[in-house]
Amino acid sequence: MKGLGRLQTAIVSAVLMLGIGHASAGDAYPTRPITMIVPFAAGGNNDVSGRVLATKLGEILGQPVVVENRTGAGGAIGAGAVATAAPDGYTLGFLSSGPLAANVSISKLSYDPRKDFTAIARFTVSPSVLVVAPSFPAQTLEAFIAYGKQKPGELNYGTAGQGSSPHLAGALFESMSGVAMMPIAYKGGAPALTDVMSGQIETAFNPILEVMPQVNAGKLKALAVTTTTRSSLLPDVPAISEQLPGFEVLTWNGLVGPAGLSPAIVEKLNSAVREAIKDPSVLARLKELGLEVAISSPTEFQAYIDEQIEHFAKLARIAKVEIN
């Protein structure tokens, strides 16, 4: 029995020391620069917002957070680099809805977004906007739906290609509204909007950042946003869900690490992200980018990723997207 007692004492001591070790690791972290992988090109929305966060995190944590752009495959290459990194907190990923949720339904990936990452904090969300030219016959969402039903198959909408957010938004809109439209693929959002303004196509579902200048200049009419509630950036523009309950297609981003990241480090990083968005200059810059702050706990962010994977899978089925 004495031997058993000594064994129990040893186990308890080991557990306590393990806990102390984790706490010490979290307290000391970071002791050197952190790499934040952004899986898209420099200058894009995801890159710019990632750099805003990286700069502020560096100030809060006392070590530089260096952005590294690893582009390709719709964000999958950069995401894969995060998934295979050492789980020590020195390689993080600033990933968006594409590599974390949508891509699994449209591409064969080298990683599993459910298992190969540690969720740290969701950062922002951003709606797309259903736009038409000011001369288009229907100037409200309700009128647009009625007009489309009168002319089935005659409306064209611009997309950034199969499986892109504008394509999925259009497919969901068709499914829920009963309006049959034809997707037209473009190499980017700008040429699609140019064709909407010139009347070459009737509409598009483009990110709010891309449409705001033309909407403010009166060159485009915003009919609705694709979030479930109205956007603070366009408060007078209704949400599509006001006419079609449950409609939602948005982009979002957040901070993740490789699977197995220490809970102490996760908590420290989550707290740092929360502190970062208290800075008025950070909030102002995000607003300029068409992004709304949507901070979450690590547990909430993981649940959100799982939910969005299922949501995008549904959208891909509706849009009849084939995995490539």
ABEGO torsion letter per residue (X at the ends): XAAAAAAAAAAAAAAAAAAAAAAAAAAAOBABBBBBBBABBBGBAAAAAAAAAAAAAAAAAGBBBBBBBBBEGGGAAAAAAAAABBBAGABBBBBBAAAAAAAAAABBBABBAAAABBBABBABBBBBBBBBBAABABABAAAAAAAAAABBGABBBBBAEBGBAAAAAAAAAAAAAGBBBBBBBBABAAAAAAAAAAGABABBBBBAAAAAAAAAAGABBBABBABABBBAABAABBBAAAABBGBBBBBBBBBBBBBGBBAAAAAAAAAAAAAAAABAAAAAAAAAAGBBBBBBBAAAAAAAAAAAAAAAAAAAAAAGBBBX
